[in-house]
């Protein structure tokens, strides 16, 4: 009865002090967590000490004991040290641990002159090299200190032991080495024994049919077979701008995105990993659209997270191409009905200017110069809605030199540009518009870019034949038509946080927008404007 009263008085005193402090001051600056210790029950020989680690709590820890004549405690950082003070054969005390958030927990202390050697577990299952499953900590529930360990028979080939905390914490670490059954004998100073059986398994090794990939075309693909593994596969590309990986069953497909070197790490559900080296190189190509193909993209997905592209004050459209034939309203690039670059006249006409149309043809402008056939040409349209005059608001550059635009119609001009909107199903198109086959481009394209800034004449001139700048501001999409392999899309290689690939479709199928695989032969030698 007296023993029970000791405990009641201790809890009452602690509870009263907490209540008084909490009434005086409430700390709401952090989210308190529950207080947890590594062991809630310990056994001690007289005059012996043991450490108990605080696993979770809120700091500023304090300890108290229910009976100083049985056990006392101290705390340093997150370690509670408990020492038996009783010389009696059997006695009991409770250590109370509290923190600054007034959370508390207890540790039961039993003191005796001799204990049986008991453990928190005598059976364990481990897996070699599997994170979270390759090691186990066995805690001594009761014992007589002076612990020694022994690996029975050939157990050393299956597990290794870490006895560093046996005396101070009453803990034995066991780590898996190889598949098999290990027997570990633990003996204390009184000759008491305990036997631990550890069943060790080894997951299947993760192996691949190859660990080096070299693609000789930018958008080429190559397959890798998973020869062995444990399922649940996940592939991670170190540089997502250079390549991508997809997994179907036991087959990994690596596809190039741009030139460079990177690695892919494959991991299975057991934590096994293997690394594949990836190198991508290939010739510089252009794509011969030849009025057979066109491309389209939709920026609406970007607008979900970045609505600014729906009200751009500035934009720049750039296209490097080689036109092989004239035709009326042939599409170069842009947003049909909103802002489009196109060829004006059929081949029987005497002049062949580049035409800019926008806002349902409420604004129409034409280049002063005609464009020539069978020559590589860079076209850049810069729109700056903050400019006051139409001549400053719309600028056209041909091969890096500004061409004075002739105003054919000026009923309205752009106050903003919505890059997600067009009368062509909200698509941004390269090579055909409005589902009209007669408006397909006759020629080849090496590169197309879309910007949300007004590029300068010098910037345009310096980057006509390839983008030399690193991380340029405002680059929304960059389609480099150098796939060099059969593909249904042109990779967006802008290197920014958004990726919008250009879907390839057949320009000869009565207005269809269904993805269509362009053959490898569609990719031809790339040229550069003079």
C-alpha positions in Angstrom: 0.0 0.0 0.0 2.9 2.3 0.9 4.5 1.6 -2.5 1.4 2.5 -4.4 1.0 5.8 -2.4 4.6 6.8 -3.5 3.5 6.5 -7.1 0.3 8.4 -6.6 2.1 11.3 -4.8 4.7 11.5 -7.5 2.2 11.7 -10.4 0.1 14.1 -8.5 3.1 16.4 -7.9 4.2 16.3 -11.5 0.6 16.9 -12.8 0.1 19.8 -10.4 3.4 21.5 -11.5 2.5 21.1 -15.1 -1.0 22.5 -14.6 0.4 25.5 -12.8 3.1 26.2 -15.4 0.7 25.7 -18.3 -1.8 28.2 -16.8 0.9 30.8 -16.4 2.4 30.4 -19.9 1.3 28.7 -23.1 3.8 28.1 -25.9 2.0 28.0 -29.2 5.0 28.5 -31.4 5.5 24.9 -32.3 3.6 21.7 -32.8 4.3 19.4 -29.9 5.1 15.7 -30.5 4.6 12.8 -28.2 7.5 11.9 -25.9 8.9 8.5 -26.5 11.9 6.6 -25.1 13.7 3.6 -26.5 12.9 1.3 -23.6 10.0 1.6 -21.1 11.2 -1.2 -18.8 14.8 -1.9 -17.6 16.4 -4.3 -15.2 19.5 -3.3 -13.1 21.9 -4.9 -10.7 22.6 -2.9 -7.6 25.0 0.0 -8.3 24.8 -0.6 -12.0 23.8 2.1 -14.6 22.2 2.0 -18.0 21.4 4.5 -20.7 18.0 5.0 -22.3 17.7 7.1 -25.4 14.9 9.6 -26.0 13.6 8.8 -29.5 11.1 11.6 -29.8 10.2 14.7 -27.9 10.2 18.5 -27.6 13.5 19.2 -25.9 14.5 20.6 -22.5 14.1 17.2 -20.8 13.7 16.7 -17.1 13.7 13.4 -15.1 12.5 12.4 -11.6 12.2 9.2 -9.7 9.5 7.7 -7.6 12.1 6.4 -5.1 15.6 7.7 -4.7 16.4 4.6 -2.5 15.8 2.3 -5.5 17.0 4.3 -8.6 18.1 7.8 -9.5 18.2 9.3 -13.0 19.9 12.1 -14.9 19.6 13.4 -18.4 22.1 14.8 -20.9 20.8 15.8 -24.3 18.5 13.0 -25.4 20.1 10.3 -23.2 18.7 9.3 -19.8 21.1 7.6 -17.4 19.5 5.4 -14.7 21.5 4.1 -11.7 20.3 1.5 -9.2 20.8 2.7 -5.6 19.0 -0.2 -3.8 21.1 -3.0 -2.3 18.0 -5.1 -1.7 17.4 -8.2 -3.8 14.1 -7.1 -5.3 12.9 -3.4 -5.5 11.1 -1.3 -8.0 10.9 2.4 -9.1 9.5 4.5 -11.8 11.5 7.2 -13.7 9.4 10.0 -15.1 10.6 11.9 -18.2 9.1 15.3 -19.2 9.8 17.9 -21.8 9.2 21.6 -22.4 5.8 20.8 -24.0 4.8 19.1 -20.8 4.7 15.8 -22.5 5.7 12.9 -20.3 6.5 9.2 -20.3 7.8 6.6 -17.8 10.5 4.0 -17.4 9.9 1.1 -15.1 13.1 0.1 -13.2 13.5 -3.3 -11.5 16.5 -3.8 -9.3 17.7 -7.3 -8.2 20.9 -9.1 -7.3 20.4 -11.8 -10.0 18.2 -11.8 -13.1 17.4 -14.4 -15.7 18.8 -13.3 -19.1 15.8 -12.4 -21.2 15.5 -10.5 -24.5 12.8 -8.5 -26.3 13.1 -11.0 -29.2 14.9 -14.3 -29.9 13.9 -14.6 -33.5 14.7 -12.2 -36.3 14.3 -12.2 -40.1 16.7 -10.1 -42.2 17.4 -9.4 -45.9 20.8 -8.7 -47.2 21.4 -5.1 -48.4 17.7 -4.2 -48.2 17.3 -0.7 -46.6 15.3 -1.0 -43.3 15.5 -4.8 -43.4 19.2 -5.7 -43.2 19.8 -4.9 -39.5 18.1 -5.5 -36.2 18.7 -4.3 -32.6 18.1 -6.9 -29.9 17.3 -5.3 -26.5 18.1 -7.0 -23.2 15.0 -7.1 -21.0 16.7 -8.5 -17.9 20.2 -9.6 -17.3 23.3 -9.4 -15.1 25.7 -7.3 -17.2 29.2 -8.5 -18.2 27.7 -9.6 -21.6 29.6 -11.8 -24.1 28.5 -12.8 -27.6 29.2 -15.9 -29.6 28.4 -16.7 -33.2 27.6 -20.4 -33.2 29.0 -22.8 -35.8 29.3 -21.1 -39.2 27.0 -18.1 -38.4 29.8 -15.6 -39.0 29.2 -15.9 -42.7 25.6 -15.0 -42.4 25.6 -12.1 -39.9 27.9 -9.6 -38.1 27.5 -8.3 -34.6 27.8 -4.9 -33.1 28.1 -5.2 -29.3 29.2 -1.5 -28.7 26.0 -0.7 -26.7 25.6 -4.0 -24.8 26.7 -2.7 -21.4 25.7 1.0 -21.7 22.3 0.5 -23.4 21.6 -3.2 -23.2 21.5 -3.5 -27.0 23.0 -5.8 -29.5 23.1 -4.9 -33.2 22.9 -7.7 -35.8 23.5 -7.1 -39.5 22.8 -9.5 -42.4 25.8 -10.6 -44.6 24.6 -13.5 -46.6 21.6 -15.9 -46.9 21.4 -18.6 -44.2 20.4 -19.3 -40.6 22.6 -17.7 -37.9 22.7 -18.6 -34.2 23.9 -16.0 -31.7 24.5 -16.9 -28.1 24.5 -14.2 -25.5 26.0 -14.8 -22.0 26.0 -12.6 -18.9 28.3 -12.4 -15.8 26.2 -14.9 -13.9 26.5 -17.4 -16.7 22.9 -16.9 -17.8 22.4 -17.6 -21.5 20.0 -16.6 -24.3 20.0 -17.8 -27.9 19.0 -15.7 -30.9 18.0 -17.3 -34.2 18.4 -15.1 -37.3 16.9 -16.2 -40.6 18.8 -14.2 -43.4 17.5 -14.1 -47.0 19.2 -12.4 -49.9 17.0 -10.7 -52.6 17.6 -11.6 -56.2 20.4 -9.5 -57.7 19.3 -6.7 -60.0 20.9 -7.3 -63.4 20.3 -5.8 -66.8 21.1 -7.0 -70.4 23.4 -3.9 -70.8 24.6 -1.0 -68.7 25.9 1.3 -71.4 23.7 3.0 -74.0 25.0 5.0 -77.0 22.3 6.6 -79.2 23.5 7.8 -82.6 20.4 10.0 -83.2 18.9 12.6 -80.8 15.5 11.0 -80.5 16.6 7.5 -81.0 15.5 4.8 -78.6 17.0 1.6 -77.2 15.6 -1.2 -75.0 17.2 -2.8 -72.0 16.0 -6.1 -70.6 15.8 -6.6 -66.8 17.5 -10.0 -66.5 16.8 -10.5 -62.8 15.4 -8.4 -60.0 12.6 -8.2 -57.4 9.9 -6.2 -59.2 8.5 -2.8 -58.4 11.0 -1.1 -60.7 11.6 2.6 -60.8 13.9 4.4 -63.2 15.5 7.8 -62.5 17.4 9.8 -65.0 20.1 12.0 -63.6 19.6 14.8 -66.2 16.0 14.8 -67.3 16.8 17.2 -70.2 19.1 14.7 -71.9 17.1 11.5 -71.9 13.9 9.8 -70.6 13.1 6.3 -69.5 9.9 4.2 -69.5 9.3 0.7 -68.1 6.9 -1.9 -69.3 7.2 -5.2 -67.5 10.8 -6.2 -67.6 11.8 -3.9 -70.5 13.2 -0.4 -70.1 13.2 2.0 -73.0 15.7 4.8 -73.1 14.8 7.7 -75.5 17.0 10.6 -76.3 16.0 14.3 -75.8 19.1 16.2 -76.6 22.8 15.7 -77.0 24.8 14.9 -73.9 25.7 12.3 -71.3 23.8 11.2 -68.3 22.9 8.1 -66.2 19.8 6.1 -65.4 19.5 4.5 -62.0 17.1 1.5 -61.8 15.8 0.5 -58.3 13.6 -2.5 -57.4 11.3 -2.9 -54.4 14.0 -4.4 -52.4 16.2 -1.4 -52.7 18.6 -3.0 -55.2 20.0 -0.6 -57.7 22.0 -0.6 -61.0 23.3 2.3 -63.0 23.2 2.7 -66.8 25.5 5.1 -68.6 23.8 7.0 -71.4 25.5 8.9 -74.3 23.5 10.7 -76.9 25.0 12.1 -80.1 24.1 12.4 -83.7 24.2 14.6 -86.8 22.4 17.9 -86.9 19.2 17.4 -88.9 16.3 19.4 -90.2 12.9 17.9 -91.0 11.5 17.9 -94.5 7.9 18.7 -94.0 7.4 18.7 -97.8 3.7 19.5 -97.4 3.4 15.9 -96.0 3.8 16.7 -92.3 3.1 19.5 -89.8 3.4 19.9 -86.1 1.2 21.3 -83.3 1.4 21.9 -79.6 -0.9 23.2 -76.9 0.3 25.4 -74.1 -3.0 25.1 -72.1 -1.4 22.7 -69.6 1.2 25.3 -68.7 -1.6 27.9 -68.1 -3.0 25.7 -65.3 0.0 26.6 -63.2 1.2 29.8 -65.0 -1.7 32.0 -66.3 0.8 34.6 -67.4 1.1 32.9 -70.8 -2.6 33.8 -71.4 -1.8 37.5 -71.3 1.7 38.1 -72.6 2.7 41.6 -73.2 5.6 40.4 -75.3 6.3 37.4 -77.5 8.8 36.3 -80.1 8.2 33.6 -82.7 11.3 32.2 -84.5 11.6 29.8 -87.4 14.6 28.6 -89.3 13.4 27.0 -92.5 14.1 26.3 -96.2 11.0 26.9 -98.4 10.9 24.9 -101.7 7.6 26.2 -103.2 5.2 29.2 -103.0 1.5 28.7 -102.2 -1.1 31.1 -101.0 -1.4 31.3 -97.2 1.1 28.5 -96.6 1.6 28.2 -92.8 5.0 29.0 -91.3 4.1 29.1 -87.6 1.8 30.7 -85.0 -1.7 30.8 -83.6 -4.4 30.7 -86.3 -6.8 33.6 -86.0 -4.7 35.2 -83.3 -1.1 35.7 -84.5 0.3 33.9 -87.5 3.3 34.0 -89.8 2.5 32.8 -93.3 3.4 33.0 -96.9 1.0 35.3 -98.8 0.9 34.3 -102.5 0.7 31.3 -104.8 3.6 30.7 -107.2 2.0 32.5 -110.2 2.0 35.8 -108.3 4.8 38.2 -108.9 5.6 39.0 -105.3 6.1 36.7 -102.3 6.1 38.6 -99.0 5.9 37.1 -95.6 2.6 38.0 -94.1 1.7 38.6 -90.4 -2.0 38.2 -89.6 -3.7 38.6 -86.2 -7.0 39.0 -84.4 -9.1 37.5 -87.1 -7.2 39.4 -89.8 -8.0 42.7 -88.1 -4.3 43.4 -88.3 -2.3 42.4 -91.4 1.2 43.3 -92.1 3.6 42.2 -94.9 7.3 42.2 -95.3 8.9 44.6 -97.7 11.2 41.9 -99.1 10.2 38.7 -100.9 11.5 35.5 -99.5 13.5 33.2 -101.8 13.0 29.5 -102.5 15.6 26.9 -101.7 17.6 29.1 -99.3 17.8 28.6 -95.6 16.1 31.5 -93.9 15.5 32.6 -90.3 12.2 34.4 -89.6 11.6 36.1 -86.3 8.4 38.0 -85.4 8.7 40.2 -82.3 5.5 41.6 -80.8 5.7 44.2 -77.9 2.3 45.3 -76.9 3.6 48.1 -74.7 4.9 50.0 -77.7 2.7 52.8 -78.9 3.1 52.7 -82.7 2.3 49.7 -84.9 5.8 49.9 -86.4 7.3 49.5 -82.9 4.7 47.0 -81.8 5.3 44.5 -84.6 8.8 43.8 -85.9 9.9 41.2 -88.4 13.5 40.0 -88.8 14.7 38.0 -91.8 18.1 36.4 -91.2 18.8 38.7 -88.3 18.0 41.9 -90.1 14.9 43.9 -89.5 12.6 44.1 -92.5 10.2 47.1 -92.5 6.6 45.9 -92.3 4.0 47.3 -94.6 0.6 47.8 -92.9 -2.1 46.2 -95.0 -4.8 46.4 -92.3 -5.0 48.0 -88.9 -8.6 47.7 -87.5 -7.2 46.5 -84.2 -3.8 45.6 -82.7 -2.8 43.3 -79.9 -3.0 44.6 -76.3 -1.9 41.1 -75.0 -1.1 37.7 -76.6 -2.8 34.6 -75.3 -0.5 31.7 -76.3 -3.1 29.1 -75.3 -5.8 30.4 -77.7 -6.3 30.0 -81.5 -9.2 29.3 -83.8 -7.4 26.0 -84.7 -8.5 24.1 -81.6 -6.2 26.3 -79.4 -3.2 24.7 -81.1 0.1 26.4 -81.8 1.1 25.1 -85.3 4.1 24.8 -87.4 3.6 23.9 -91.1 -0.2 23.8 -91.4 -3.2 25.7 -90.0 -7.0 25.3 -89.7 -7.0 21.7 -90.9 -6.6 23.0 -94.5 -4.2 20.8 -96.4 -3.6 23.5 -99.1 -2.0 25.6 -96.3 0.7 23.1 -95.6 4.2 24.4 -95.8 6.4 23.3 -98.7 9.9 23.0 -97.2 12.1 22.0 -94.3 12.4 23.3 -90.8 15.5 23.0 -88.6 14.3 24.8 -85.5 11.3 26.7 -84.0 11.1 28.7 -80.8 8.4 30.5 -78.8 9.4 33.2 -76.3 7.4 35.3 -73.8 9.9 38.2 -74.2 10.7 40.6 -77.0 14.1 39.4 -78.4 16.5 42.0 -79.6 17.9 42.1 -83.2 21.3 41.2 -81.9 20.0 38.2 -79.9 18.1 37.0 -83.0 21.2 37.4 -85.2 23.5 35.6 -82.8 21.3 32.5 -82.4 19.9 31.9 -85.9 21.7 28.7 -86.5 21.4 27.3 -83.0 20.7 28.6 -79.5 24.1 29.6 -78.0 22.7 31.1 -74.8 22.5 29.2 -71.5 19.2 29.4 -69.7 17.9 32.4 -71.7 15.0 34.3 -70.1 11.5 33.8 -71.5 12.1 30.7 -73.7 8.8 28.8 -73.5 9.4 26.2 -76.2 12.3 25.1 -78.4 11.7 22.5 -81.1 14.9 21.3 -82.7 13.9 19.2 -85.7 17.0 16.9 -85.5 15.3 13.7 -84.2 17.1 11.6 -86.8 14.8 8.6 -86.0 11.2 7.6 -86.7 9.1 9.7 -84.3 5.6 11.0 -83.6 6.8 14.2 -82.0 9.6 16.8 -81.9 11.2 17.1 -78.4 10.9 20.4 -76.6 14.4 21.1 -75.5 14.0 24.6 -73.9 15.6 23.3 -70.7 13.1 25.1 -68.4 10.5 24.0 -66.0 7.8 23.3 -68.7 8.1 20.8 -71.5 5.7 21.0 -74.5 6.5 18.6 -77.3 5.4 19.3 -80.8 3.1 16.5 -82.1 3.7 15.4 -85.7 0.6 14.9 -87.9 -0.1 14.0 -91.5 -0.9 17.1 -93.6 -2.6 15.1 -96.3 -5.4 13.5 -94.3 -8.2 16.0 -94.7 -7.6 18.1 -91.6 -6.6 15.3 -89.2 -4.6 16.0 -86.1 -3.9 12.4 -85.2 -0.3 11.8 -84.2 1.6 10.4 -87.2 5.1 8.8 -87.2 7.5 10.6 -89.5 10.0 8.2 -91.0 13.7 8.5 -90.4 14.0 9.6 -94.1 12.1 12.8 -93.4 15.2 14.1 -91.5 17.6 15.8 -93.9 20.8 17.8 -93.6 20.5 21.0 -91.7 21.4 24.3 -93.2 22.1 27.8 -91.9 21.1 31.2 -93.2 23.9 33.2 -94.8 
